[in-house]
């Protein structure tokens, strides 16, 4: 997975955002692929969210970074690092 680039508007409208300040980064690649160790509450939220038909993708805030959560096993979640970007316009000056 590459880095996920999203705008602040997308952050609030297109994703479910949860906070887990106890989450710890286990590994990260230059591409933005990461593995996080998270709390049971975070995994329960992720599982519950996945079972909903109209669920939004889940972003995890660690307090300093955002990660888009993926699959989980043994208390660890695959993720990708999210970069918050400003939208650009293609209109001329």
Phi and psi restraints in degrees (range 20) as a CNS / XPLOR table:
assign (resid 1 and name C) (resid 2 and name N)
       (resid 2 and name CA) (resid 2 and name C) 1.0 -84.3 20.0 2
assign (resid 2 and name N) (resid 2 and name CA)
       (resid 2 and name C) (resid 3 and name N) 1.0 176.5 20.0 2
assign (resid 2 and name C) (resid 3 and name N)
       (resid 3 and name CA) (resid 3 and name C) 1.0 -56.4 20.0 2
assign (resid 3 and name N) (resid 3 and name CA)
       (resid 3 and name C) (resid 4 and name N) 1.0 146.8 20.0 2
assign (resid 3 and name C) (resid 4 and name N)
       (resid 4 and name CA) (resid 4 and name C) 1.0 -98.2 20.0 2
assign (resid 4 and name N) (resid 4 and name CA)
       (resid 4 and name C) (resid 5 and name N) 1.0 116.1 20.0 2
assign (resid 4 and name C) (resid 5 and name N)
       (resid 5 and name CA) (resid 5 and name C) 1.0 -98.5 20.0 2
assign (resid 5 and name N) (resid 5 and name CA)
       (resid 5 and name C) (resid 6 and name N) 1.0 119.8 20.0 2
assign (resid 5 and name C) (resid 6 and name N)
       (resid 6 and name CA) (resid 6 and name C) 1.0 -135.5 20.0 2
assign (resid 6 and name N) (resid 6 and name CA)
       (resid 6 and name C) (resid 7 and name N) 1.0 157.6 20.0 2
assign (resid 6 and name C) (resid 7 and name N)
       (resid 7 and name CA) (resid 7 and name C) 1.0 -90.9 20.0 2
assign (resid 7 and name N) (resid 7 and name CA)
       (resid 7 and name C) (resid 8 and name N) 1.0 165.7 20.0 2
assign (resid 7 and name C) (resid 8 and name N)
       (resid 8 and name CA) (resid 8 and name C) 1.0 -60.8 20.0 2
assign (resid 8 and name N) (resid 8 and name CA)
       (resid 8 and name C) (resid 9 and name N) 1.0 -35.7 20.0 2
assign (resid 8 and name C) (resid 9 and name N)
       (resid 9 and name CA) (resid 9 and name C) 1.0 -64.9 20.0 2
assign (resid 9 and name N) (resid 9 and name CA)
       (resid 9 and name C) (resid 10 and name N) 1.0 -42.0 20.0 2
assign (resid 9 and name C) (resid 10 and name N)
       (resid 10 and name CA) (resid 10 and name C) 1.0 -64.9 20.0 2
assign (resid 10 and name N) (resid 10 and name CA)
       (resid 10 and name C) (resid 11 and name N) 1.0 -38.3 20.0 2
assign (resid 10 and name C) (resid 11 and name N)
       (resid 11 and name CA) (resid 11 and name C) 1.0 -54.8 20.0 2
assign (resid 11 and name N) (resid 11 and name CA)
       (resid 11 and name C) (resid 12 and name N) 1.0 -43.1 20.0 2
assign (resid 11 and name C) (resid 12 and name N)
       (resid 12 and name CA) (resid 12 and name C) 1.0 -87.8 20.0 2
assign (resid 12 and name N) (resid 12 and name CA)
       (resid 12 and name C) (resid 13 and name N) 1.0 -19.5 20.0 2
assign (resid 12 and name C) (resid 13 and name N)
       (resid 13 and name CA) (resid 13 and name C) 1.0 -109.8 20.0 2
assign (resid 13 and name N) (resid 13 and name CA)
       (resid 13 and name C) (resid 14 and name N) 1.0 -27.1 20.0 2
assign (resid 13 and name C) (resid 14 and name N)
       (resid 14 and name CA) (resid 14 and name C) 1.0 -109.8 20.0 2
assign (resid 14 and name N) (resid 14 and name CA)
       (resid 14 and name C) (resid 15 and name N) 1.0 -2.5 20.0 2
assign (resid 14 and name C) (resid 15 and name N)
       (resid 15 and name CA) (resid 15 and name C) 1.0 -134.2 20.0 2
assign (resid 15 and name N) (resid 15 and name CA)
       (resid 15 and name C) (resid 16 and name N) 1.0 150.3 20.0 2
assign (resid 15 and name C) (resid 16 and name N)
       (resid 16 and name CA) (resid 16 and name C) 1.0 -90.7 20.0 2
assign (resid 16 and name N) (resid 16 and name CA)
       (resid 16 and name C) (resid 17 and name N) 1.0 125.2 20.0 2
assign (resid 16 and name C) (resid 17 and name N)
       (resid 17 and name CA) (resid 17 and name C) 1.0 -112.3 20.0 2
assign (resid 17 and name N) (resid 17 and name CA)
       (resid 17 and name C) (resid 18 and name N) 1.0 126.7 20.0 2
assign (resid 17 and name C) (resid 18 and name N)
       (resid 18 and name CA) (resid 18 and name C) 1.0 -122.3 20.0 2
assign (resid 18 and name N) (resid 18 and name CA)
       (resid 18 and name C) (resid 19 and name N) 1.0 160.0 20.0 2
assign (resid 18 and name C) (resid 19 and name N)
       (resid 19 and name CA) (resid 19 and name C) 1.0 -118.2 20.0 2
assign (resid 19 and name N) (resid 19 and name CA)
       (resid 19 and name C) (resid 20 and name N) 1.0 132.9 20.0 2
assign (resid 19 and name C) (resid 20 and name N)
       (resid 20 and name CA) (resid 20 and name C) 1.0 -139.8 20.0 2
assign (resid 20 and name N) (resid 20 and name CA)
       (resid 20 and name C) (resid 21 and name N) 1.0 90.7 20.0 2
assign (resid 20 and name C) (resid 21 and name N)
       (resid 21 and name CA) (resid 21 and name C) 1.0 -73.6 20.0 2
assign (resid 21 and name N) (resid 21 and name CA)
       (resid 21 and name C) (resid 22 and name N) 1.0 -9.3 20.0 2
assign (resid 21 and name C) (resid 22 and name N)
       (resid 22 and name CA) (resid 22 and name C) 1.0 -89.1 20.0 2
assign (resid 22 and name N) (resid 22 and name CA)
       (resid 22 and name C) (resid 23 and name N) 1.0 -7.6 20.0 2
assign (resid 22 and name C) (resid 23 and name N)
       (resid 23 and name CA) (resid 23 and name C) 1.0 -62.7 20.0 2
assign (resid 23 and name N) (resid 23 and name CA)
       (resid 23 and name C) (resid 24 and name N) 1.0 141.3 20.0 2
assign (resid 23 and name C) (resid 24 and name N)
       (resid 24 and name CA) (resid 24 and name C) 1.0 -126.3 20.0 2
assign (resid 24 and name N) (resid 24 and name CA)
       (resid 24 and name C) (resid 25 and name N) 1.0 138.6 20.0 2
assign (resid 24 and name C) (resid 25 and name N)
       (resid 25 and name CA) (resid 25 and name C) 1.0 -75.4 20.0 2
assign (resid 25 and name N) (resid 25 and name CA)
       (resid 25 and name C) (resid 26 and name N) 1.0 122.9 20.0 2
assign (resid 25 and name C) (resid 26 and name N)
       (resid 26 and name CA) (resid 26 and name C) 1.0 -92.9 20.0 2
assign (resid 26 and name N) (resid 26 and name CA)
       (resid 26 and name C) (resid 27 and name N) 1.0 -38.8 20.0 2
assign (resid 26 and name C) (resid 27 and name N)
       (resid 27 and name CA) (resid 27 and name C) 1.0 -161.0 20.0 2
assign (resid 27 and name N) (resid 27 and name CA)
       (resid 27 and name C) (resid 28 and name N) 1.0 154.5 20.0 2
assign (resid 27 and name C) (resid 28 and name N)
       (resid 28 and name CA) (resid 28 and name C) 1.0 -150.4 20.0 2
assign (resid 28 and name N) (resid 28 and name CA)
       (resid 28 and name C) (resid 29 and name N) 1.0 141.4 20.0 2
assign (resid 28 and name C) (resid 29 and name N)
       (resid 29 and name CA) (resid 29 and name C) 1.0 -104.6 20.0 2
assign (resid 29 and name N) (resid 29 and name CA)
       (resid 29 and name C) (resid 30 and name N) 1.0 166.2 20.0 2
assign (resid 29 and name C) (resid 30 and name N)
       (resid 30 and name CA) (resid 30 and name C) 1.0 -62.0 20.0 2
assign (resid 30 and name N) (resid 30 and name CA)
       (resid 30 and name C) (resid 31 and name N) 1.0 -21.9 20.0 2
assign (resid 30 and name C) (resid 31 and name N)
       (resid 31 and name CA) (resid 31 and name C) 1.0 -77.8 20.0 2
assign (resid 31 and name N) (resid 31 and name CA)
       (resid 31 and name C) (resid 32 and name N) 1.0 -14.0 20.0 2
assign (resid 31 and name C) (resid 32 and name N)
       (resid 32 and name CA) (resid 32 and name C) 1.0 103.6 20.0 2
assign (resid 32 and name N) (resid 32 and name CA)
       (resid 32 and name C) (resid 33 and name N) 1.0 -6.8 20.0 2
assign (resid 32 and name C) (resid 33 and name N)
       (resid 33 and name CA) (resid 33 and name C) 1.0 -64.0 20.0 2
assign (resid 33 and name N) (resid 33 and name CA)
       (resid 33 and name C) (resid 34 and name N) 1.0 134.8 20.0 2
assign (resid 33 and name C) (resid 34 and name N)
       (resid 34 and name CA) (resid 34 and name C) 1.0 -141.1 20.0 2
assign (resid 34 and name N) (resid 34 and name CA)
       (resid 34 and name C) (resid 35 and name N) 1.0 160.8 20.0 2
assign (resid 34 and name C) (resid 35 and name N)
       (resid 35 and name CA) (resid 35 and name C) 1.0 -126.6 20.0 2
assign (resid 35 and name N) (resid 35 and name CA)
       (resid 35 and name C) (resid 36 and name N) 1.0 129.0 20.0 2
assign (resid 35 and name C) (resid 36 and name N)
       (resid 36 and name CA) (resid 36 and name C) 1.0 -118.5 20.0 2
assign (resid 36 and name N) (resid 36 and name CA)
       (resid 36 and name C) (resid 37 and name N) 1.0 141.6 20.0 2
assign (resid 36 and name C) (resid 37 and name N)
       (resid 37 and name CA) (resid 37 and name C) 1.0 -95.7 20.0 2
assign (resid 37 and name N) (resid 37 and name CA)
       (resid 37 and name C) (resid 38 and name N) 1.0 124.1 20.0 2
assign (resid 37 and name C) (resid 38 and name N)
       (resid 38 and name CA) (resid 38 and name C) 1.0 -125.8 20.0 2
assign (resid 38 and name N) (resid 38 and name CA)
       (resid 38 and name C) (resid 39 and name N) 1.0 168.8 20.0 2
assign (resid 38 and name C) (resid 39 and name N)
       (resid 39 and name CA) (resid 39 and name C) 1.0 -78.0 20.0 2
assign (resid 39 and name N) (resid 39 and name CA)
       (resid 39 and name C) (resid 40 and name N) 1.0 164.2 20.0 2
assign (resid 39 and name C) (resid 40 and name N)
       (resid 40 and name CA) (resid 40 and name C) 1.0 -61.3 20.0 2
assign (resid 40 and name N) (resid 40 and name CA)
       (resid 40 and name C) (resid 41 and name N) 1.0 -35.0 20.0 2
assign (resid 40 and name C) (resid 41 and name N)
       (resid 41 and name CA) (resid 41 and name C) 1.0 -61.4 20.0 2
assign (resid 41 and name N) (resid 41 and name CA)
       (resid 41 and name C) (resid 42 and name N) 1.0 -40.4 20.0 2
assign (resid 41 and name C) (resid 42 and name N)
       (resid 42 and name CA) (resid 42 and name C) 1.0 -65.7 20.0 2
assign (resid 42 and name N) (resid 42 and name CA)
       (resid 42 and name C) (resid 43 and name N) 1.0 -43.4 20.0 2
assign (resid 42 and name C) (resid 43 and name N)
       (resid 43 and name CA) (resid 43 and name C) 1.0 -64.7 20.0 2
assign (resid 43 and name N) (resid 43 and name CA)
       (resid 43 and name C) (resid 44 and name N) 1.0 -41.6 20.0 2
assign (resid 43 and name C) (resid 44 and name N)
       (resid 44 and name CA) (resid 44 and name C) 1.0 -61.0 20.0 2
assign (resid 44 and name N) (resid 44 and name CA)
       (resid 44 and name C) (resid 45 and name N) 1.0 -41.0 20.0 2
assign (resid 44 and name C) (resid 45 and name N)
       (resid 45 and name CA) (resid 45 and name C) 1.0 -64.2 20.0 2
assign (resid 45 and name N) (resid 45 and name CA)
       (resid 45 and name C) (resid 46 and name N) 1.0 -44.3 20.0 2
assign (resid 45 and name C) (resid 46 and name N)
       (resid 46 and name CA) (resid 46 and name C) 1.0 -61.7 20.0 2
assign (resid 46 and name N) (resid 46 and name CA)
       (resid 46 and name C) (resid 47 and name N) 1.0 -45.5 20.0 2
assign (resid 46 and name C) (resid 47 and name N)
       (resid 47 and name CA) (resid 47 and name C) 1.0 -63.2 20.0 2
assign (resid 47 and name N) (resid 47 and name CA)
       (resid 47 and name C) (resid 48 and name N) 1.0 -44.6 20.0 2
assign (resid 47 and name C) (resid 48 and name N)
       (resid 48 and name CA) (resid 48 and name C) 1.0 -61.6 20.0 2
assign (resid 48 and name N) (resid 48 and name CA)
       (resid 48 and name C) (resid 49 and name N) 1.0 -42.9 20.0 2
assign (resid 48 and name C) (resid 49 and name N)
       (resid 49 and name CA) (resid 49 and name C) 1.0 -64.3 20.0 2
assign (resid 49 and name N) (resid 49 and name CA)
       (resid 49 and name C) (resid 50 and name N) 1.0 -40.5 20.0 2
assign (resid 49 and name C) (resid 50 and name N)
       (resid 50 and name CA) (resid 50 and name C) 1.0 -64.4 20.0 2
assign (resid 50 and name N) (resid 50 and name CA)
       (resid 50 and name C) (resid 51 and name N) 1.0 -25.5 20.0 2
assign (resid 50 and name C) (resid 51 and name N)
       (resid 51 and name CA) (resid 51 and name C) 1.0 -83.9 20.0 2
assign (resid 51 and name N) (resid 51 and name CA)
       (resid 51 and name C) (resid 52 and name N) 1.0 -6.4 20.0 2
assign (resid 51 and name C) (resid 52 and name N)
       (resid 52 and name CA) (resid 52 and name C) 1.0 -89.8 20.0 2
assign (resid 52 and name N) (resid 52 and name CA)
       (resid 52 and name C) (resid 53 and name N) 1.0 135.4 20.0 2
assign (resid 52 and name C) (resid 53 and name N)
       (resid 53 and name CA) (resid 53 and name C) 1.0 -62.1 20.0 2
assign (resid 53 and name N) (resid 53 and name CA)
       (resid 53 and name C) (resid 54 and name N) 1.0 -42.2 20.0 2
assign (resid 53 and name C) (resid 54 and name N)
       (resid 54 and name CA) (resid 54 and name C) 1.0 -104.5 20.0 2
assign (resid 54 and name N) (resid 54 and name CA)
       (resid 54 and name C) (resid 55 and name N) 1.0 28.8 20.0 2
assign (resid 54 and name C) (resid 55 and name N)
       (resid 55 and name CA) (resid 55 and name C) 1.0 -69.3 20.0 2
assign (resid 55 and name N) (resid 55 and name CA)
       (resid 55 and name C) (resid 56 and name N) 1.0 143.5 20.0 2
assign (resid 55 and name C) (resid 56 and name N)
       (resid 56 and name CA) (resid 56 and name C) 1.0 -86.0 20.0 2
assign (resid 56 and name N) (resid 56 and name CA)
       (resid 56 and name C) (resid 57 and name N) 1.0 155.8 20.0 2
assign (resid 56 and name C) (resid 57 and name N)
       (resid 57 and name CA) (resid 57 and name C) 1.0 -59.3 20.0 2
assign (resid 57 and name N) (resid 57 and name CA)
       (resid 57 and name C) (resid 58 and name N) 1.0 149.7 20.0 2
assign (resid 57 and name C) (resid 58 and name N)
       (resid 58 and name CA) (resid 58 and name C) 1.0 -99.4 20.0 2
assign (resid 58 and name N) (resid 58 and name CA)
       (resid 58 and name C) (resid 59 and name N) 1.0 128.5 20.0 2
assign (resid 58 and name C) (resid 59 and name N)
       (resid 59 and name CA) (resid 59 and name C) 1.0 -108.3 20.0 2
assign (resid 59 and name N) (resid 59 and name CA)
       (resid 59 and name C) (resid 60 and name N) 1.0 139.2 20.0 2
assign (resid 59 and name C) (resid 60 and name N)
       (resid 60 and name CA) (resid 60 and name C) 1.0 -108.9 20.0 2
assign (resid 60 and name N) (resid 60 and name CA)
       (resid 60 and name C) (resid 61 and name N) 1.0 128.0 20.0 2
assign (resid 60 and name C) (resid 61 and name N)
       (resid 61 and name CA) (resid 61 and name C) 1.0 -100.1 20.0 2
assign (resid 61 and name N) (resid 61 and name CA)
       (resid 61 and name C) (resid 62 and name N) 1.0 127.1 20.0 2
assign (resid 61 and name C) (resid 62 and name N)
       (resid 62 and name CA) (resid 62 and name C) 1.0 -96.6 20.0 2
assign (resid 62 and name N) (resid 62 and name CA)
       (resid 62 and name C) (resid 63 and name N) 1.0 2.5 20.0 2
assign (resid 62 and name C) (resid 63 and name N)
       (resid 63 and name CA) (resid 63 and name C) 1.0 102.2 20.0 2
assign (resid 63 and name N) (resid 63 and name CA)
       (resid 63 and name C) (resid 64 and name N) 1.0 -29.7 20.0 2
assign (resid 63 and name C) (resid 64 and name N)
       (resid 64 and name CA) (resid 64 and name C) 1.0 -123.2 20.0 2
assign (resid 64 and name N) (resid 64 and name CA)
       (resid 64 and name C) (resid 65 and name N) 1.0 -21.6 20.0 2
assign (resid 64 and name C) (resid 65 and name N)
       (resid 65 and name CA) (resid 65 and name C) 1.0 -139.0 20.0 2
assign (resid 65 and name N) (resid 65 and name CA)
       (resid 65 and name C) (resid 66 and name N) 1.0 160.5 20.0 2
assign (resid 65 and name C) (resid 66 and name N)
       (resid 66 and name CA) (resid 66 and name C) 1.0 -112.5 20.0 2
assign (resid 66 and name N) (resid 66 and name CA)
       (resid 66 and name C) (resid 67 and name N) 1.0 141.4 20.0 2
assign (resid 66 and name C) (resid 67 and name N)
       (resid 67 and name CA) (resid 67 and name C) 1.0 -130.4 20.0 2
assign (resid 67 and name N) (resid 67 and name CA)
       (resid 67 and name C) (resid 68 and name N) 1.0 138.5 20.0 2
assign (resid 67 and name C) (resid 68 and name N)
       (resid 68 and name CA) (resid 68 and name C) 1.0 -88.0 20.0 2
assign (resid 68 and name N) (resid 68 and name CA)
       (resid 68 and name C) (resid 69 and name N) 1.0 120.1 20.0 2
assign (resid 68 and name C) (resid 69 and name N)
       (resid 69 and name CA) (resid 69 and name C) 1.0 -83.0 20.0 2
assign (resid 69 and name N) (resid 69 and name CA)
       (resid 69 and name C) (resid 70 and name N) 1.0 146.8 20.0 2
assign (resid 69 and name C) (resid 70 and name N)
       (resid 70 and name CA) (resid 70 and name C) 1.0 -125.0 20.0 2
assign (resid 70 and name N) (resid 70 and name CA)
       (resid 70 and name C) (resid 71 and name N) 1.0 -131.0 20.0 2
assign (resid 70 and name C) (resid 71 and name N)
       (resid 71 and name CA) (resid 71 and name C) 1.0 -75.1 20.0 2
assign (resid 71 and name N) (resid 71 and name CA)
       (resid 71 and name C) (resid 72 and name N) 1.0 158.7 20.0 2
assign (resid 71 and name C) (resid 72 and name N)
       (resid 72 and name CA) (resid 72 and name C) 1.0 -135.5 20.0 2
assign (resid 72 and name N) (resid 72 and name CA)
       (resid 72 and name C) (resid 73 and name N) 1.0 154.1 20.0 2
assign (resid 72 and name C) (resid 73 and name N)
       (resid 73 and name CA) (resid 73 and name C) 1.0 -164.2 20.0 2
assign (resid 73 and name N) (resid 73 and name CA)
       (resid 73 and name C) (resid 74 and name N) 1.0 136.7 20.0 2
assign (resid 73 and name C) (resid 74 and name N)
       (resid 74 and name CA) (resid 74 and name C) 1.0 53.5 20.0 2
assign (resid 74 and name N) (resid 74 and name CA)
       (resid 74 and name C) (resid 75 and name N) 1.0 40.5 20.0 2
assign (resid 74 and name C) (resid 75 and name N)
       (resid 75 and name CA) (resid 75 and name C) 1.0 78.1 20.0 2
assign (resid 75 and name N) (resid 75 and name CA)
       (resid 75 and name C) (resid 76 and name N) 1.0 5.9 20.0 2
assign (resid 75 and name C) (resid 76 and name N)
       (resid 76 and name CA) (resid 76 and name C) 1.0 -118.1 20.0 2
assign (resid 76 and name N) (resid 76 and name CA)
       (resid 76 and name C) (resid 77 and name N) 1.0 143.9 20.0 2
assign (resid 76 and name C) (resid 77 and name N)
       (resid 77 and name CA) (resid 77 and name C) 1.0 -123.3 20.0 2
assign (resid 77 and name N) (resid 77 and name CA)
       (resid 77 and name C) (resid 78 and name N) 1.0 132.7 20.0 2
assign (resid 77 and name C) (resid 78 and name N)
       (resid 78 and name CA) (resid 78 and name C) 1.0 -75.7 20.0 2
assign (resid 78 and name N) (resid 78 and name CA)
       (resid 78 and name C) (resid 79 and name N) 1.0 146.7 20.0 2
assign (resid 78 and name C) (resid 79 and name N)
       (resid 79 and name CA) (resid 79 and name C) 1.0 -154.1 20.0 2
assign (resid 79 and name N) (resid 79 and name CA)
       (resid 79 and name C) (resid 80 and name N) 1.0 170.2 20.0 2
assign (resid 79 and name C) (resid 80 and name N)
       (resid 80 and name CA) (resid 80 and name C) 1.0 -132.7 20.0 2
assign (resid 80 and name N) (resid 80 and name CA)
       (resid 80 and name C) (resid 81 and name N) 1.0 140.2 20.0 2
assign (resid 80 and name C) (resid 81 and name N)
       (resid 81 and name CA) (resid 81 and name C) 1.0 -69.0 20.0 2
assign (resid 81 and name N) (resid 81 and name CA)
       (resid 81 and name C) (resid 82 and name N) 1.0 132.5 20.0 2
assign (resid 81 and name C) (resid 82 and name N)
       (resid 82 and name CA) (resid 82 and name C) 1.0 -99.6 20.0 2
assign (resid 82 and name N) (resid 82 and name CA)
       (resid 82 and name C) (resid 83 and name N) 1.0 131.8 20.0 2
assign (resid 82 and name C) (resid 83 and name N)
       (resid 83 and name CA) (resid 83 and name C) 1.0 -107.8 20.0 2
assign (resid 83 and name N) (resid 83 and name CA)
       (resid 83 and name C) (resid 84 and name N) 1.0 128.1 20.0 2
assign (resid 83 and name C) (resid 84 and name N)
       (resid 84 and name CA) (resid 84 and name C) 1.0 -86.2 20.0 2
assign (resid 84 and name N) (resid 84 and name CA)
       (resid 84 and name C) (resid 85 and name N) 1.0 120.6 20.0 2
assign (resid 84 and name C) (resid 85 and name N)
       (resid 85 and name CA) (resid 85 and name C) 1.0 -120.2 20.0 2
assign (resid 85 and name N) (resid 85 and name CA)
       (resid 85 and name C) (resid 86 and name N) 1.0 159.2 20.0 2
assign (resid 85 and name C) (resid 86 and name N)
       (resid 86 and name CA) (resid 86 and name C) 1.0 -89.0 20.0 2
assign (resid 86 and name N) (resid 86 and name CA)
       (resid 86 and name C) (resid 87 and name N) 1.0 140.1 20.0 2
assign (resid 86 and name C) (resid 87 and name N)
       (resid 87 and name CA) (resid 87 and name C) 1.0 -66.0 20.0 2
assign (resid 87 and name N) (resid 87 and name CA)
       (resid 87 and name C) (resid 88 and name N) 1.0 147.9 20.0 2
assign (resid 87 and name C) (resid 88 and name N)
       (resid 88 and name CA) (resid 88 and name C) 1.0 -112.1 20.0 2
assign (resid 88 and name N) (resid 88 and name CA)
       (resid 88 and name C) (resid 89 and name N) 1.0 152.5 20.0 2
assign (resid 88 and name C) (resid 89 and name N)
       (resid 89 and name CA) (resid 89 and name C) 1.0 -111.9 20.0 2
assign (resid 89 and name N) (resid 89 and name CA)
       (resid 89 and name C) (resid 90 and name N) 1.0 149.9 20.0 2
assign (resid 89 and name C) (resid 90 and name N)
       (resid 90 and name CA) (resid 90 and name C) 1.0 -99.2 20.0 2
assign (resid 90 and name N) (resid 90 and name CA)
       (resid 90 and name C) (resid 91 and name N) 1.0 5.3 20.0 2
assign (resid 90 and name C) (resid 91 and name N)
       (resid 91 and name CA) (resid 91 and name C) 1.0 -75.3 20.0 2
assign (resid 91 and name N) (resid 91 and name CA)
       (resid 91 and name C) (resid 92 and name N) 1.0 146.3 20.0 2
assign (resid 91 and name C) (resid 92 and name N)
       (resid 92 and name CA) (resid 92 and name C) 1.0 -76.5 20.0 2
assign (resid 92 and name N) (resid 92 and name CA)
       (resid 92 and name C) (resid 93 and name N) 1.0 169.2 20.0 2
